[in-house]
């Protein structure tokens, strides 16, 4: 996905009469991308990723062990696997 600045540059260059191939070369994307962005009235919104946190179920236990000054990650991992 291109930045907002690239989106507005594509729109501006096209209004000035630049060819799509020239815009694509200038921006560093494909002609198809330029055509798609020219169809949009506004810059497309960026989608936020929903990250899955694998440690989340174990965070309370990890915090407890760190509070007990157990800093060895291999020990904590072995204890979690044994649960």
N, CA, C and O atoms as CSV, one atom per row, in Angstrom:
chain,resi,resn,atom,element,x,y,z
A,1,UNK,N,N,0.844,-1.170,0.000
A,1,UNK,CA,C,0.000,0.000,0.000
A,1,UNK,C,C,0.893,1.239,0.000
A,1,UNK,O,O,1.876,1.317,0.738
A,2,UNK,N,N,0.540,2.175,-0.819
A,2,UNK,CA,C,1.312,3.408,-0.930
A,2,UNK,C,C,0.930,4.387,0.179
A,2,UNK,O,O,-0.127,4.264,0.799
A,3,UNK,N,N,1.793,5.339,0.410
A,3,UNK,CA,C,1.533,6.342,1.445
A,3,UNK,C,C,0.545,7.392,0.932
A,3,UNK,O,O,0.235,7.449,-0.258
A,4,UNK,N,N,0.067,8.208,1.845
A,4,UNK,CA,C,-0.850,9.290,1.472
A,4,UNK,C,C,-0.171,10.269,0.524
A,4,UNK,O,O,-0.794,10.783,-0.405
A,5,UNK,N,N,1.121,10.522,0.770
A,5,UNK,CA,C,1.864,11.442,-0.091
A,5,UNK,C,C,1.922,10.904,-1.519
A,5,UNK,O,O,1.758,11.656,-2.480
A,6,UNK,N,N,2.157,9.598,-1.650
A,6,UNK,CA,C,2.182,8.986,-2.981
A,6,UNK,C,C,0.816,9.090,-3.647
A,6,UNK,O,O,0.725,9.352,-4.847
A,7,UNK,N,N,-0.246,8.884,-2.870
A,7,UNK,CA,C,-1.597,8.979,-3.412
A,7,UNK,C,C,-1.845,10.361,-4.005
A,7,UNK,O,O,-2.326,10.490,-5.131
A,8,UNK,N,N,-1.509,11.396,-3.228
A,8,UNK,CA,C,-1.750,12.757,-3.706
A,8,UNK,C,C,-0.812,13.121,-4.856
A,8,UNK,O,O,-1.185,13.901,-5.732
A,9,UNK,N,N,0.395,12.566,-4.860
A,9,UNK,CA,C,1.309,12.820,-5.968
A,9,UNK,C,C,0.768,12.191,-7.253
A,9,UNK,O,O,0.866,12.789,-8.325
A,10,UNK,N,N,0.199,10.987,-7.149
A,10,UNK,CA,C,-0.401,10.331,-8.314
A,10,UNK,C,C,-1.529,11.189,-8.864
A,10,UNK,O,O,-1.602,11.429,-10.069
A,11,UNK,N,N,-2.405,11.650,-7.986
A,11,UNK,CA,C,-3.534,12.485,-8.418
A,11,UNK,C,C,-3.048,13.778,-9.077
A,11,UNK,O,O,-3.559,14.181,-10.122
A,12,UNK,N,N,-2.061,14.420,-8.459
A,12,UNK,CA,C,-1.559,15.692,-8.970
A,12,UNK,C,C,-0.871,15.510,-10.322
A,12,UNK,O,O,-1.091,16.298,-11.242
A,13,UNK,N,N,-0.044,14.480,-10.443
A,13,UNK,CA,C,0.662,14.248,-11.707
A,13,UNK,C,C,-0.320,13.955,-12.836
A,13,UNK,O,O,-0.119,14.396,-13.967
A,14,UNK,N,N,-1.380,13.212,-12.529
A,14,UNK,CA,C,-2.371,12.888,-13.560
A,14,UNK,C,C,-3.124,14.145,-13.989
A,14,UNK,O,O,-3.419,14.319,-15.171
A,15,UNK,N,N,-3.437,15.026,-13.027
A,15,UNK,CA,C,-4.127,16.274,-13.365
A,15,UNK,C,C,-3.248,17.160,-14.234
A,15,UNK,O,O,-3.750,17.939,-15.044
A,16,UNK,N,N,-1.931,17.040,-14.064
A,16,UNK,CA,C,-1.001,17.825,-14.873
A,16,UNK,C,C,-0.768,17.192,-16.239
A,16,UNK,O,O,-0.039,17.744,-17.064
A,17,UNK,N,N,-1.390,16.023,-16.484
A,17,UNK,CA,C,-1.317,15.405,-17.796
A,17,UNK,C,C,-0.243,14.348,-17.959
A,17,UNK,O,O,0.063,13.956,-19.085
A,18,UNK,N,N,0.333,13.879,-16.875
A,18,UNK,CA,C,1.378,12.855,-16.969
A,18,UNK,C,C,0.759,11.520,-17.367
A,18,UNK,O,O,-0.379,11.219,-17.006
A,19,UNK,N,N,1.519,10.728,-18.112
A,19,UNK,CA,C,1.074,9.399,-18.500
A,19,UNK,C,C,1.183,8.448,-17.311
A,19,UNK,O,O,2.006,8.639,-16.416
A,20,UNK,N,N,0.340,7.425,-17.322
A,20,UNK,CA,C,0.309,6.472,-16.216
A,20,UNK,C,C,1.650,5.769,-16.057
A,20,UNK,O,O,2.095,5.543,-14.932
A,21,UNK,N,N,2.295,5.422,-17.153
A,21,UNK,CA,C,3.598,4.755,-17.084
A,21,UNK,C,C,4.641,5.658,-16.435
A,21,UNK,O,O,5.491,5.187,-15.680
A,22,UNK,N,N,4.575,6.949,-16.727
A,22,UNK,CA,C,5.517,7.898,-16.118
A,22,UNK,C,C,5.250,8.054,-14.617
A,22,UNK,O,O,6.184,8.156,-13.822
A,23,UNK,N,N,3.985,8.071,-14.245
A,23,UNK,CA,C,3.629,8.173,-12.828
A,23,UNK,C,C,4.123,6.934,-12.085
A,23,UNK,O,O,4.693,7.037,-10.999
A,24,UNK,N,N,3.900,5.764,-12.682
A,24,UNK,CA,C,4.319,4.514,-12.047
A,24,UNK,C,C,5.827,4.479,-11.858
A,24,UNK,O,O,6.313,4.025,-10.822
A,25,UNK,N,N,6.565,4.952,-12.845
A,25,UNK,CA,C,8.023,4.982,-12.741
A,25,UNK,C,C,8.461,5.949,-11.651
A,25,UNK,O,O,9.362,5.641,-10.871
A,26,UNK,N,N,7.835,7.102,-11.595
A,26,UNK,CA,C,8.192,8.120,-10.603
A,26,UNK,C,C,7.902,7.648,-9.177
A,26,UNK,O,O,8.718,7.836,-8.274
A,27,UNK,N,N,6.732,7.034,-8.986
A,27,UNK,CA,C,6.317,6.605,-7.651
A,27,UNK,C,C,7.010,5.298,-7.255
A,27,UNK,O,O,7.268,5.060,-6.075
A,28,UNK,N,N,7.306,4.459,-8.241
A,28,UNK,CA,C,7.951,3.182,-7.952
A,28,UNK,C,C,6.958,2.060,-7.727
A,28,UNK,O,O,7.161,1.203,-6.867
A,29,UNK,N,N,5.882,2.067,-8.503
A,29,UNK,CA,C,4.889,1.005,-8.389
A,29,UNK,C,C,4.455,0.603,-9.793
A,29,UNK,O,O,4.973,1.126,-10.780
A,30,UNK,N,N,3.515,-0.315,-9.883
A,30,UNK,CA,C,3.065,-0.783,-11.188
A,30,UNK,C,C,2.005,0.158,-11.770
A,30,UNK,O,O,1.406,0.966,-11.060
A,31,UNK,N,N,1.797,0.029,-13.070
A,31,UNK,CA,C,0.763,0.832,-13.732
A,31,UNK,C,C,-0.615,0.480,-13.183
A,31,UNK,O,O,-1.480,1.344,-13.037
A,32,UNK,N,N,-0.802,-0.793,-12.885
A,32,UNK,CA,C,-2.085,-1.240,-12.347
A,32,UNK,C,C,-2.385,-0.551,-11.013
A,32,UNK,O,O,-3.525,-0.168,-10.749
A,33,UNK,N,N,-1.369,-0.400,-10.187
A,33,UNK,CA,C,-1.548,0.278,-8.901
A,33,UNK,C,C,-1.925,1.738,-9.114
A,33,UNK,O,O,-2.795,2.267,-8.422
A,34,UNK,N,N,-1.276,2.382,-10.067
A,34,UNK,CA,C,-1.591,3.786,-10.362
A,34,UNK,C,C,-3.039,3.904,-10.821
A,34,UNK,O,O,-3.760,4.791,-10.364
A,35,UNK,N,N,-3.470,3.027,-11.712
A,35,UNK,CA,C,-4.857,3.072,-12.189
A,35,UNK,C,C,-5.844,2.872,-11.037
A,35,UNK,O,O,-6.864,3.556,-10.953
A,36,UNK,N,N,-5.527,1.930,-10.158
A,36,UNK,CA,C,-6.409,1.659,-9.026
A,36,UNK,C,C,-6.494,2.880,-8.114
A,36,UNK,O,O,-7.583,3.238,-7.665
A,37,UNK,N,N,-5.361,3.522,-7.835
A,37,UNK,CA,C,-5.355,4.690,-6.951
A,37,UNK,C,C,-6.054,5.882,-7.602
A,37,UNK,O,O,-6.620,6.721,-6.902
A,38,UNK,N,N,-6.022,5.964,-8.909
A,38,UNK,CA,C,-6.724,7.055,-9.588
A,38,UNK,C,C,-8.239,6.906,-9.467
A,38,UNK,O,O,-8.966,7.896,-9.549
A,39,UNK,N,N,-8.719,5.686,-9.275
A,39,UNK,CA,C,-10.157,5.457,-9.125
A,39,UNK,C,C,-10.659,5.855,-7.741
A,39,UNK,O,O,-11.836,6.180,-7.579
A,40,UNK,N,N,-9.774,5.833,-6.741
A,40,UNK,CA,C,-10.178,6.157,-5.372
A,40,UNK,C,C,-10.390,7.661,-5.219
A,40,UNK,O,O,-9.548,8.447,-5.653
A,41,UNK,N,N,-11.522,8.080,-4.599
A,41,UNK,CA,C,-11.707,9.515,-4.341
A,41,UNK,C,C,-10.846,10.000,-3.174
A,41,UNK,O,O,-10.439,11.162,-3.143
A,42,UNK,N,N,-10.569,9.118,-2.222
A,42,UNK,CA,C,-9.760,9.432,-1.040
A,42,UNK,C,C,-8.694,8.353,-0.889
A,42,UNK,O,O,-8.851,7.251,-1.414
A,43,UNK,N,N,-7.620,8.657,-0.183
A,43,UNK,CA,C,-6.616,7.613,0.052
A,43,UNK,C,C,-7.234,6.456,0.838
A,43,UNK,O,O,-7.975,6.688,1.793
A,44,UNK,N,N,-6.940,5.223,0.451
A,44,UNK,CA,C,-7.519,4.096,1.181
A,44,UNK,C,C,-7.000,4.048,2.616
A,44,UNK,O,O,-5.837,4.348,2.884
A,45,UNK,N,N,-7.874,3.671,3.513
A,45,UNK,CA,C,-7.497,3.588,4.929
A,45,UNK,C,C,-6.624,2.362,5.150
A,45,UNK,O,O,-6.856,1.305,4.564
A,46,UNK,N,N,-5.633,2.516,5.992
A,46,UNK,CA,C,-4.766,1.383,6.320
A,46,UNK,C,C,-5.505,0.443,7.261
A,46,UNK,O,O,-6.187,0.874,8.191
A,47,UNK,N,N,-5.355,-0.836,7.000
A,47,UNK,CA,C,-5.975,-1.836,7.853
A,47,UNK,C,C,-5.057,-2.115,9.035
A,47,UNK,O,O,-3.843,-2.248,8.882
A,48,UNK,N,N,-5.651,-2.200,10.195
A,48,UNK,CA,C,-4.860,-2.511,11.377
A,48,UNK,C,C,-4.801,-4.022,11.551
A,48,UNK,O,O,-5.789,-4.728,11.351
A,49,UNK,N,N,-3.647,-4.490,11.919
A,49,UNK,CA,C,-3.479,-5.918,12.143
A,49,UNK,C,C,-3.901,-6.269,13.560
A,49,UNK,O,O,-3.660,-5.523,14.509
A,50,UNK,N,N,-4.525,-7.407,13.669
A,50,UNK,CA,C,-4.867,-7.933,14.980
A,50,UNK,C,C,-3.827,-8.992,15.304
A,50,UNK,O,O,-3.886,-10.117,14.807
A,51,UNK,N,N,-2.877,-8.615,16.143
A,51,UNK,CA,C,-1.811,-9.537,16.488
A,51,UNK,C,C,-2.287,-10.484,17.582
A,51,UNK,O,O,-2.879,-10.074,18.581
A,52,UNK,N,N,-2.012,-11.739,17.362
A,52,UNK,CA,C,-2.328,-12.723,18.377
A,52,UNK,C,C,-1.110,-12.867,19.280
A,52,UNK,O,O,-0.014,-13.184,18.818
A,53,UNK,N,N,-1.309,-12.640,20.525
A,53,UNK,CA,C,-0.212,-12.712,21.474
A,53,UNK,C,C,-0.207,-14.117,22.073
A,53,UNK,O,O,-1.117,-14.492,22.813
A,54,UNK,N,N,0.822,-14.879,21.745
A,54,UNK,CA,C,0.891,-16.260,22.210
A,54,UNK,C,C,1.168,-16.355,23.704
A,54,UNK,O,O,0.769,-17.319,24.356
A,55,UNK,N,N,1.844,-15.366,24.236
A,55,UNK,CA,C,2.194,-15.403,25.654
A,55,UNK,C,C,1.087,-14.898,26.566
A,55,UNK,O,O,1.174,-15.044,27.786
A,56,UNK,N,N,0.054,-14.308,25.994
A,56,UNK,CA,C,-0.973,-13.668,26.811
A,56,UNK,C,C,-1.552,-14.579,27.896
A,56,UNK,O,O,-1.725,-14.121,29.026
A,57,UNK,N,N,-1.860,-15.849,27.605
A,57,UNK,CA,C,-2.403,-16.695,28.672
A,57,UNK,C,C,-1.418,-16.940,29.819
A,57,UNK,O,O,-1.829,-17.292,30.924
A,58,UNK,N,N,-0.133,-16.755,29.561
A,58,UNK,CA,C,0.891,-17.050,30.560
A,58,UNK,C,C,1.512,-15.804,31.187
A,58,UNK,O,O,2.420,-15.923,32.010
A,59,UNK,N,N,1.050,-14.629,30.821
A,59,UNK,CA,C,1.692,-13.397,31.279
A,59,UNK,C,C,1.647,-13.230,32.801
A,59,UNK,O,O,2.616,-12.762,33.400
A,60,UNK,N,N,0.545,-13.606,33.419
A,60,UNK,CA,C,0.469,-13.485,34.879
A,60,UNK,C,C,1.525,-14.366,35.543
A,60,UNK,O,O,2.195,-13.950,36.488
A,61,UNK,N,N,1.660,-15.586,35.033
A,61,UNK,CA,C,2.652,-16.505,35.600
A,61,UNK,C,C,4.070,-15.987,35.368
A,61,UNK,O,O,4.905,-16.029,36.271
A,62,UNK,N,N,4.340,-15.500,34.160
A,62,UNK,CA,C,5.677,-14.978,33.841
A,62,UNK,C,C,5.997,-13.776,34.725
A,62,UNK,O,O,7.105,-13.668,35.251
A,63,UNK,N,N,5.034,-12.877,34.890
A,63,UNK,CA,C,5.244,-11.710,35.761
A,63,UNK,C,C,5.526,-12.130,37.201
A,63,UNK,O,O,6.364,-11.539,37.882
A,64,UNK,N,N,4.808,-13.164,37.653
A,64,UNK,CA,C,5.020,-13.651,39.010
A,64,UNK,C,C,6.438,-14.210,39.164
A,64,UNK,O,O,7.110,-13.937,40.158
A,65,UNK,N,N,6.887,-14.989,38.184
A,65,UNK,CA,C,8.226,-15.583,38.251
A,65,UNK,C,C,9.306,-14.506,38.167
A,65,UNK,O,O,10.334,-14.612,38.836
A,66,UNK,N,N,9.089,-13.485,37.364
A,66,UNK,CA,C,10.061,-12.393,37.278
A,66,UNK,C,C,10.118,-11.618,38.590
A,66,UNK,O,O,11.186,-11.163,38.999
A,67,UNK,N,N,8.977,-11.470,39.246
A,67,UNK,CA,C,8.950,-10.795,40.545
A,67,UNK,C,C,9.719,-11.596,41.594
A,67,UNK,O,O,10.237,-11.039,42.562
A,68,UNK,N,N,9.786,-12.917,41.386
A,68,UNK,CA,C,10.536,-13.792,42.295
A,68,UNK,C,C,12.014,-13.882,41.899
A,68,UNK,O,O,12.752,-14.722,42.415
A,69,UNK,N,N,12.434,-13.015,40.987
A,69,UNK,CA,C,13.819,-12.960,40.495
A,69,UNK,C,C,14.266,-14.219,39.766
A,69,UNK,O,O,15.432,-14.606,39.843
A,70,UNK,N,N,13.345,-14.852,39.063
A,70,UNK,CA,C,13.700,-15.954,38.172
A,70,UNK,C,C,13.755,-15.352,36.777
A,70,UNK,O,O,12.718,-15.092,36.168
A,71,UNK,N,N,14.969,-15.129,36.266
A,71,UNK,CA,C,15.151,-14.440,34.996
A,71,UNK,C,C,15.536,-15.387,33.868
A,71,UNK,O,O,15.629,-14.957,32.719
A,72,UNK,N,N,15.758,-16.650,34.160
A,72,UNK,CA,C,16.178,-17.609,33.152
A,72,UNK,C,C,14.965,-18.025,32.321
A,72,UNK,O,O,14.037,-18.651,32.832
A,73,UNK,N,N,14.984,-17.676,31.050
A,73,UNK,CA,C,13.836,-17.948,30.186
A,73,UNK,C,C,13.637,-19.439,29.953
A,73,UNK,O,O,12.504,-19.892,29.787
A,74,UNK,N,N,14.724,-20.209,29.940
A,74,UNK,CA,C,14.592,-21.654,29.740
A,74,UNK,C,C,13.873,-22.306,30.918
A,74,UNK,O,O,13.081,-23.230,30.733
A,75,UNK,N,N,14.147,-21.830,32.112
A,75,UNK,CA,C,13.480,-22.359,33.305
A,75,UNK,C,C,11.998,-22.020,33.256
A,75,UNK,O,O,11.151,-22.875,33.515
A,76,UNK,N,N,11.688,-20.783,32.928
A,76,UNK,CA,C,10.283,-20.360,32.865
A,76,UNK,C,C,9.548,-21.134,31.777
A,76,UNK,O,O,8.410,-21.554,31.983
A,77,UNK,N,N,10.182,-21.328,30.620
A,77,UNK,CA,C,9.559,-22.083,29.533
A,77,UNK,C,C,9.307,-23.525,29.956
A,77,UNK,O,O,8.239,-24.073,29.684
A,78,UNK,N,N,10.268,-24.134,30.610
A,78,UNK,CA,C,10.086,-25.515,31.075
A,78,UNK,C,C,8.929,-25.603,32.061
A,78,UNK,O,O,8.156,-26.561,32.036
A,79,UNK,N,N,8.812,-24.608,32.924
A,79,UNK,CA,C,7.710,-24.603,33.889
A,79,UNK,C,C,6.362,-24.424,33.193
A,79,UNK,O,O,5.368,-25.031,33.591
A,80,UNK,N,N,6.332,-23.599,32.164
A,80,UNK,CA,C,5.079,-23.398,31.420
A,80,UNK,C,C,4.701,-24.669,30.675
A,80,UNK,O,O,3.531,-25.051,30.651
A,81,UNK,N,N,5.682,-25.325,30.068
A,81,UNK,CA,C,5.398,-26.575,29.350
A,81,UNK,C,C,4.904,-27.659,30.294
A,81,UNK,O,O,4.101,-28.508,29.906
A,82,UNK,N,N,5.383,-27.632,31.529
A,82,UNK,CA,C,4.976,-28.642,32.507
A,82,UNK,C,C,3.568,-28.396,33.042
A,82,UNK,O,O,2.991,-29.282,33.672
A,83,UNK,N,N,3.018,-27.245,32.813
A,83,UNK,CA,C,1.677,-26.906,33.326
A,83,UNK,C,C,0.616,-27.778,32.690
A,83,UNK,O,O,-0.567,-27.635,32.999
